[in-house]
Amino acid sequence: MSESPKQGARERILEAAYDLFSRRGIRDVSVDEIISRSKVAIATFYRHFSSKDQLAEAFLNRREEVWTSELLVAEAVKRGAAPKDQLLAIFDIFDEWFESEHFEGDSFVKVLLEMGPEHPLGKASINHLNNVRAMIRDIAERAGLTDLDDVAHSLQILMKGCIITASMGDVGAGARAKLMAERLIAEHTPADVTAAGDAPTENALAE
């Protein structure tokens, strides 16, 4: 089905903002630059987005949809039949991401640090990060791990830490973080689960 002109313009604006915001943050990108990149008129831009902040919020929502749900979650499901394998597959995905030309760091953390936790965009970033941690907790629960909140927080620290380290130039950060994740998972795996092994769970990451 073809898009209407309005739908096409909105998508072009969002695509332009996605590329610019993910690489450079929010404040460094002007509305004029987004308008130029998306090839729309000023009036068209403001018909779809009342402000740059509203566009930035739409960008964060798209980032969770594209990166967290469609790429990270779906790919981890493909790579691991058992929940523990899916948790570890996250770091394999990161490892490949770090070595690709598309690596641009963690947009949620970038925006949170740039705008601050009290700014609406900072609060939106925190909500998205909480969603990621909830996803990790769900997989850990399916894996039969103990102290689920602690595991989810710790794994998220490893995830964010290795992204930052990779941003510093260490492309092997994902592999190192995976080794730490393996030890963390082992520490929180009950003896009876270890003995029985992981039972494969289809769509363990699916809602």
Number of C-alpha atoms within 10 A of each C-alpha: 3 6 9 8 9 12 11 12 20 19 15 19 23 21 17 19 27 21 15 18 22 20 18 14 21 21 12 9 15 13 16 12 13 24 19 14 16 19 15 15 13 13 10 15 23 13 13 17 17 10 12 18 14 13 22 21 16 15 21 21 14 16 19 20 13 13 12 18 17 12 13 20 23 16 17 23 22 12 15 20 17 20 27 23 18 26 25 21 21 21 25 18 17 24 22 14 18 24 14 11 7 9 16 17 18 16 21 22 18 19 26 21 13 15 18 14 15 10 13 15 22 21 16 20 26 17 13 19 19 14 14 18 20 17 19 25 23 19 23 26 19 18 24 18 19 15 13 18 16 12 22 21 16 14 24 20 14 20 20 16 15 25 27 16 16 22 16 10 12 14 20 16 23 25 18 14 23 23 12 13 21 14 11 14 19 14 13 16 19 13 11 9 13 11 9 8 11 16 13 15 14 13 16 21 21 12 6
